[in-house]
Amino acid sequence: MAMALAAHRAWGTGRSGEPHREQLGSLKQVFHHQHPPATSTSSHSLEDDIVAEHFTRNVQFFGREAQQKIMGSFVVVVGLGGVGSHAAHLLLRSGVGRLRLIDFDQVSLSSLNRHAVATRADVGMPKATCLQEHFRRMVPEARVEALVQMYTAEDEDALLDGAPDYVIDAIDNIDTKISLLAACNRRGIPVICVAGAGAKADPTRIRIADVSDSIVDPLARAVRQRLRRDHSIEAGIPIVLSTEKPRCTLVPIQEVGDNPLDYQIVPNFRVRTIPVLGTLPAMFGLAAASHVLCELASAPFAPEPVFRLLEAQYQTQLDRLTEREDLVFNNAEGPSVDLDDVIYLVREVWRGLSAKGPPYVLSGGDKGFKRSLANLTLTRWDKECPATVDNLVLLTFGEAEQHEEMRPEDVKTEDPNFFRRVQQGIARVLYIISCTAPAAGKTAGAKFNSSDLSHLYTPVKAAVDGLIALGGEHVADAQTDIKAAANHLVQKLHKGKGETPTPRPSNARATPTLQPSTTPSVRYPSTLTLTATPAAGVATEAVTFLVTLRSTPPGAPVLAGKPVSIDFGDGSHKRRRLLAAIATTGANGQATFTHSYLTAQTYNVTAAFAGDASSGDVAASLSLVISLESTSLSLTVAPKFLKPLQNASHSITLQFGGPGPASKAGYQIFIDYQDGTTETVVTDSNGQAFPVHAYIRFSNPAFNVTASFAGDGTYAGSTAAAASVVVRDCSAACSGNYHACAIRLNTTLECFGDNNVGQLDIPAPNAGFIGVSCGGGVTCAIRSDTTLVCVGQFYRPPPAANQPPTVPQPATGFAFVSVGFNFVCAIRFNSSLECWGDNRYGQLNIPAPATDFVAVSAGLYQTCAIKSDTTLLCWGAMGTFFGQPVNFGQTTVPLPATGFVAVDSGTAHTCAIRSDATLVCFGSSEFYPPTPQAGIVAVSCGDVQTVALRSNTSLMYAQFESEGGSQEQQYLVPSPNSGFVGVYAGDAQTCAIRIDTSFQCWVPEFYGSSPVYDELASMPQPVNGFGAPCLYQ
């Protein structure tokens, strides 16, 4: 196996060009000798070196356990065309251990533009068999079943047998598709449906959504409707779809050949002639495969919501257009479009933007789209032609008012760019109509009638000709197709009627039919009143307006049925009635309107009755104050007690006093962590954000983290203050040369062991301690008032006298302390580092600048410290001790020198933990186990041992062995080896605190017995009640 891996790596790391043939041949021989092509019972495990190397990137992405889940999974793929073949292909390459491939069809030449693996040599082969053959060469260990048959409800038990973990529906036949989805739902088998990829080209429109959210895509919409109607399935099935409007439809069956039925594989299935751009089915399949892989690995993702507005919001656009037709064009019958037409025009053609402004991509999702539409309305492009789908343009209210006074010819002269954009939009509309209307079975009496034909033909030709004249670079290139499409539709609509389409001249205008006048000789005056409830509103909350219309003189006509309009005042920068909806007065002469304002300000609302033949015109207005909708923020932080660089999880929730937006996503929240860093996060659809932050300095005494929302024109700002976050030293115990100390939960300090130089003489009062460190003959501890106290003496070789560990002044303002053999280092709350004591080995020579430190460890000959940017620095270990060098590499930091969150230095070695919980050690390898080691949360280096705390609360213990080297010696850990929260290694002894607050020290038996060791192994009474709050979170 080693030979196979060596050959594989040598080949894979070649600098350029083809691998040597001898090298490649050798690899194949070794590979197939040790891994012959698998049968259906082959194993599929990461224990195999070749397999592990194959899936190494997946393991790095998901983790080993999750990848093993994938490799043990069973997935069924039904439909193996452009979508299914790509999905199955990547499932196999990603490690799915068992695949069942189902399709009745064969590989054809026309399918090669989108199939994942088929070649011309595979034409005529069943698609299932083709994939199986190719897959065996790709991943021989996988079990691949090929079933050349159509999925049917009768074969459901056999085809879904074996408890598959997931099913991919890549079928393009609606009946079969529904049958499979319903079967999976009934059996409780997870399934993902893939909608139609044909006739589409825009990869940015591909979405994964719940079937209940399927829109635009005809196949997805049909699936949703059939599942609900036939199987009462409303939601719960993910579906891959595109929000792009199909560019064209099925090619007529006659164009396939003289007798297309000769090409059928299965009866009742005609030859598929859907225009397909090969890239889109591949992307659909890969999207489905990605979804399935993440589900199998228990690492699902949350797809971005399908971009759409509520139907009521599109209805608002239709209402505005209807009102404009009535008020501006005197067309009481309304426009010749329905809600689907409006959705298509607003969303697909004009993209939620004014046709007059420069095109750009809207940001902010649904909220941004909705805000853009608030000031837009559809109106006629040519005011003398009716409001049909090919004569509507989206403009701001001000632009619409101006445009309605102009003719297209005037626009062409005054604003050619605007004219060109509208012509492009109209040409696009007509091209889609020409492609889809015949296929949908629309006839002259359905969507269009005979009088519409000339109206259809002329604008198409005018649009194309106008674009050519203006140099339109997009639609002009497709002029032939557009002209042909328009002609095709005209001929189609007239076919069988004996009619000949005669395009009307471009200057022809419809002449209104005059009706006999019924106007009475007298117009009665009227009065109108306007009230609002509530009298002062709140942004986004509904305001109800009551309009009352009365006729003043006795005997005046009844006002029931008279139209009144209202201008809510927020339609544009000027007050216009055109934003308002039209309602009809009731029998009592009243009408009500409901409206919500998005921006807080004062609005001038006007209601008007335009008058008619019997009643005079009248208006009324009021001033309405709209206030910001209130908001509130909640903020929590966990854990509450931290060490510097330890990650803390923050949970922020933005709440609204009223109904709030439909989606709460996209709101910016500003966070001040109070450690000198700030951050701006964005809320999700629930109005929540979950930032993770590692605090880069100590708090004194605590950080009061704040989150604030600045507000906008609709919602008021708000600020929330979190509970205090304490960032401080979590050293609740220590172990020195021959003594140890531990802090109780009541903040008293207990020390025991050797007291030959006063290292156990705790200064009074014995209370308020929050951190302690031991080393040599010295003990130092920090009180909650930031005072640092040190007792004992620095050892000096005779004849020199020992020295006291005098604390630098001021003796307050300290956050962290570490005692070495004959020196002390401490960090103040301003992040500066100070060291004092013995400097024979350069251990006090702090690299400049001596600021921005968050952790320090004093060893025997050296000092190591971490900066706030996670850089690890080590210095000292210079010179000799009794003629022997003291540098064993314990100051040579492994690269990269950043990303560290904890460090501890011993006699001749140093160990540090990276942010990913990986332990690395350097220096004399006799004193630590092989590294890196994963899953380590704390480490302590003693004289000849290294003890680390794993994330599962067990200890990893490694100690010098006289034969050389260092190995893990778990038998030296007191039983049970679990439940530890802190560990502290000293000279011969090791001490630890457990989750039950007990504290104990132990000395390995091979050190022998001595009064000092016996004292170290004795427990202070009571043994429980030790530690600090930061240890028990």
Sequence and secondary structure as in RCSB ss.txt:
>XXXX:A:sequence
MAMALAAHRAWGTGRSGEPHREQLGSLKQVFHHQHPPATSTSSHSLEDDIVAEHFTRNVQFFGREAQQKIMGSFV
VVVGLGGVGSHAAHLLLRSGVGRLRLIDFDQVSLSSLNRHAVATRADVGMPKATCLQEHFRRMVPEARVEALVQM
YTAEDEDALLDGAPDYVIDAIDNIDTKISLLAACNRRGIPVICVAGAGAKADPTRIRIADVSDSIVDPLARAVRQ
RLRRDHSIEAGIPIVLSTEKPRCTLVPIQEVGDNPLDYQIVPNFRVRTIPVLGTLPAMFGLAAASHVLCELASAP
FAPEPVFRLLEAQYQTQLDRLTEREDLVFNNAEGPSVDLDDVIYLVREVWRGLSAKGPPYVLSGGDKGFKRSLAN
LTLTRWDKECPATVDNLVLLTFGEAEQHEEMRPEDVKTEDPNFFRRVQQGIARVLYIISCTAPAAGKTAGAKFNS
SDLSHLYTPVKAAVDGLIALGGEHVADAQTDIKAAANHLVQKLHKGKGETPTPRPSNARATPTLQPSTTPSVRYP
STLTLTATPAAGVATEAVTFLVTLRSTPPGAPVLAGKPVSIDFGDGSHKRRRLLAAIATTGANGQATFTHSYLTA
QTYNVTAAFAGDASSGDVAASLSLVISLESTSLSLTVAPKFLKPLQNASHSITLQFGGPGPASKAGYQIFIDYQD
GTTETVVTDSNGQAFPVHAYIRFSNPAFNVTASFAGDGTYAGSTAAAASVVVRDCSAACSGNYHACAIRLNTTLE
CFGDNNVGQLDIPAPNAGFIGVSCGGGVTCAIRSDTTLVCVGQFYRPPPAANQPPTVPQPATGFAFVSVGFNFVC
AIRFNSSLECWGDNRYGQLNIPAPATDFVAVSAGLYQTCAIKSDTTLLCWGAMGTFFGQPVNFGQTTVPLPATGF
VAVDSGTAHTCAIRSDATLVCFGSSEFYPPTPQAGIVAVSCGDVQTVALRSNTSLMYAQFESEGGSQEQQYLVPS
PNSGFVGVYAGDAQTCAIRIDTSFQCWVPEFYGSSPVYDELASMPQPVNGFGAPCLYQ
>XXXX:A:secstr
 HHHHHHHHHHHT SSS   HHHHHHHHHHHHHHS    TT    TTSHHHHHHTHHHHHHH HHHHHHHHT EE
EEE  SHHHHHHHHHHHHTT SEEEEE   B  GGGTTT SS  GGGTTSBHHHHHHHHHHHH TTSEEEEE S 
  GGGHHHHTTT  SEEEE    HHHHHHHHHHHHHHT  EEEE   TT   GGGEEEEEGGG  S HHHHHHHH
HHHHHH   S  EEEEE S  S     GGGT S GGGG SSTT         THHHHHHHHHHHHHHHHHHTT  
          HHHHHHHHHHHHHHHHHTT  TT  S  HHHHHIIIIIISTTS TTS      SHHHHHHHHHTT
EEEEESSTTS   GGGEEEEEHHHHHHHTTS HHHHHHH HHHHHHHHHHHHHHHHHHHHHHHHTT  TTTT  T
THHHHHHHHHHHHHHHHHHHT TTTGGGHHHHHHHHHHHHHHHHTTTT       TT             S  B 
EEEEEEEESSEEETTSEEEEEEEEEE STT    TT EEEEE S SSSS  GGGS EEE  TTSEEEEEEE SS 
SEEEEEEEE   SSB  EEEEEEEEEE B EEEEEEEE SEE TT EEEEEEEEEESSS  S  TT EEEEE SS
S EEEEE  TTSEE  EEE  S  SS B  EEEE   SSB  EEEE   BEE     EEE SSEEEEEBTTS EE
EEE  TTSTT   SS   EEEEEEETEEEEEEETTS EEEEEEB   TTS  B     SS   EEEEEE SSEEE
EEETTS EEEEE  TTSTT   SS  SEEEEEE SSEEEEEETTS EEEEE  SEETTEE  SSTT   SS   E
EEEEE SSEEEEEETTS EEEEE GGGS SS BSSEEEEEE SSEEEEEETTS EEEEEE TTSSEEE GGGS S
S   EEEEEE SS EEEEETTS EEEE  GGG   HHHHHHHS  SSS SBS GGGG 
